[in-house]
Amino acid sequence: MIDNPAYKGEWKPKMIDNPAYKGEWKAKKIPNQKYRDDVYAFDNIGVVGYELWVVNSGSIFDNIYVGDSFKEAEEFAQKTFQATFENEKAAKKAIDDKQKEEEEAKKKESGDAVPENPTDDNDEDVADEL
């Protein structure tokens, strides 16, 4: 490390007076006869609505638990999630297997299928073409 004789301390931007400064900007408010300040005041909300954007298709959301007890959440999960988890997993596997079979069938029909046991002779032909 070598000292820098031209160093004048931490850089800070120069501050200049702005006589036209009116303070932090705030949106103008206009009177609205239909505005209600008490729309949040509900005695009982029986449901929760939410919008969810997912990248992967096939996501399943069900049995949403809202509470403040971890123990109750675990019990709820055992009753609802664990009861259907294995069946949903098996159904997903069946769908994926069917899609894979359909894709392989399409490849075989179009002639794009790669041989399952390619021989060394085919590798040499490909190398000669390159």
C-alpha positions in Angstrom: 0.0 0.0 0.0 1.3 3.4 -1.0 -0.1 6.6 0.4 -1.8 8.9 -2.1 -0.7 12.5 -1.4 -3.6 13.8 -3.6 -6.2 12.1 -1.5 -8.6 14.6 0.0 -10.9 12.3 1.9 -14.2 10.6 1.0 -15.9 12.1 -2.0 -19.2 13.9 -1.5 -21.2 15.7 -4.1 -21.2 19.5 -3.9 -24.4 20.9 -2.5 -25.8 24.1 -4.0 -28.7 26.1 -2.9 -32.0 25.7 -4.9 -34.3 28.6 -4.2 -37.1 26.9 -6.2 -37.1 23.8 -3.9 -40.6 23.2 -2.5 -39.9 20.1 -0.4 -40.5 16.4 -1.0 -43.0 15.9 -3.9 -46.4 14.6 -3.0 -49.2 13.7 -5.4 -52.0 16.2 -5.6 -55.2 15.1 -3.8 -58.6 15.8 -5.3 -61.9 15.4 -3.5 -63.5 12.0 -4.1 -67.1 11.7 -2.9 -67.0 7.8 -3.1 -63.8 7.4 -1.0 -64.2 5.3 2.1 -61.6 5.2 4.8 -63.0 2.2 6.6 -63.0 -0.5 3.9 -60.5 -2.6 5.9 -62.8 -2.9 9.0 -64.3 -6.5 8.7 -65.3 -8.5 11.7 -64.7 -11.9 10.1 -62.9 -12.8 6.9 -63.7 -16.4 6.0 -61.4 -16.7 3.0 -58.2 -15.4 1.6 -57.7 -14.6 -2.1 -54.4 -14.3 -3.8 -52.9 -14.1 -7.2 -50.0 -16.4 -7.9 -47.7 -16.3 -11.0 -45.8 -19.5 -11.5 -43.3 -20.5 -14.2 -43.8 -24.2 -14.0 -47.2 -25.5 -15.1 -48.9 -28.1 -13.0 -48.4 -26.4 -9.6 -51.1 -27.3 -7.1 -52.2 -25.1 -4.2 -54.8 -26.2 -1.8 -55.7 -26.1 1.9 -54.1 -22.8 2.8 -53.5 -22.4 6.5 -53.4 -19.0 8.0 -52.5 -18.8 11.7 -49.9 -18.1 14.3 -49.3 -21.6 15.7 -46.5 -23.7 14.2 -47.9 -26.8 16.0 -51.4 -26.3 14.5 -49.8 -25.7 11.1 -48.0 -29.1 11.3 -51.1 -30.9 12.5 -53.1 -29.3 9.6 -50.4 -30.4 7.1 -50.5 -34.0 8.4 -54.3 -34.1 8.0 -54.4 -32.5 4.6 -51.1 -32.4 2.7 -49.7 -35.7 3.8 -53.0 -37.5 3.1 -52.9 -36.6 -0.6 -49.1 -36.2 -1.2 -48.3 -39.8 -2.3 -51.4 -40.0 -4.6 -50.6 -36.6 -6.3 -46.9 -37.8 -6.7 -48.1 -41.0 -8.4 -50.5 -39.1 -10.6 -47.8 -36.7 -11.7 -45.4 -39.5 -12.5 -48.1 -41.2 -14.6 -48.7 -38.0 -16.5 -45.0 -37.4 -17.1 -44.5 -41.0 -18.2 -47.4 -40.7 -20.7 -46.0 -37.5 -22.1 -42.6 -39.0 -22.5 -44.0 -42.0 -24.3 -46.0 -39.7 -26.7 -42.8 -37.7 -27.4 -40.8 -40.8 -28.1 -43.6 -42.1 -30.4 -43.6 -38.8 -32.3 -39.8 -38.9 -32.7 -40.0 -42.5 -34.1 -42.7 -41.5 -36.5 -40.7 -38.5 -37.8 -37.5 -40.4 -38.1 -35.6 -38.2 -35.6 -35.2 -41.0 -33.1 -31.6 -41.8 -32.0 -30.9 -45.6 -32.0 -30.8 -47.0 -28.5 -27.6 -49.0 -29.1 -25.5 -47.0 -31.6 -22.5 -49.0 -33.0 -19.0 -47.8 -33.5 -19.5 -48.0 -37.2 -22.1 -45.2 -37.1 -19.7 -43.0 -35.1 -17.0 -43.4 -37.8 -19.5 -42.4 -40.5 -20.4 -39.3 -38.6 -16.8 -38.4 -38.1 -16.1 -38.8 -41.8 -18.9 -36.4 -42.6 -17.5 -33.8 -40.3 
